[in-house]
Amino acid sequence: MTSASTLIFDADDTLWENNLRFNQTFSAFLEWSKEAGHPEQQVREIFAEVERRNTQVHGYGTAVFTRSLQDTFADLQRRSPTPTEVSRLDALVANLVSNTVQPLPGVIFTLQELSSRHEMILLTKGLHAEQKAKIESSGLAGYFETIMIVAEKDVKTYSALLVQHWLDASKTWMIGNSPKSDINPARAAGLNAVYIPNPHTWALEHDVLDPTDDNVLCLGSLTELLAHF
Ligand SMILES: [Mg+2]
């Protein structure tokens, strides 16, 4: 068992699949673009650039993703979409707008067990209304003493959280799927971390991890936490 008093959980792609929904929508967009004669690689490259730019200016969430699809479309066609094409784009993102999520297998039981032994905090980034809707849909809110929705998860976010909740960094663990938002900034603020990779992780969450860092525990699934905490 690891000495821990507080466990902080990421939500998207850690407690439930999130980016998978976006990937499915993007696949449909690729199909449509292919029909219009645009090779997949070209569409992927343009979209990656557009998305990087848009998230820097507008943040995260379904609205920004939709805007990135529209901008990619306009870039490929070298014109704005027609009303019919706008409707087709809206239909593609319709399943994202509902914000319905399902906890990953074993998550409910794991959180139930861990919440009887540790203080638990949920820390998710994104648009407040969207993240709140997903948390409500998941039915997991009751396992956490504190739920925080933030615009960005960087070292300042973690340092402020330690101060705000009187946490001992050496006994606090950040658990998540994103090297960029969960693991590296938490380690920089002095917390320990548990990295649980998700194969559908968003490209903008990728980052290099230090393989020699003993304060990062790497697990195959959330349920494996029970063997350590
Ligand atoms: Mg995540």
Residues whose N, C-alpha, C, O or C-beta is under 5 A from the ligand:
A	BS01	MG	D10 A11 D12 D13 T14 N177 S178
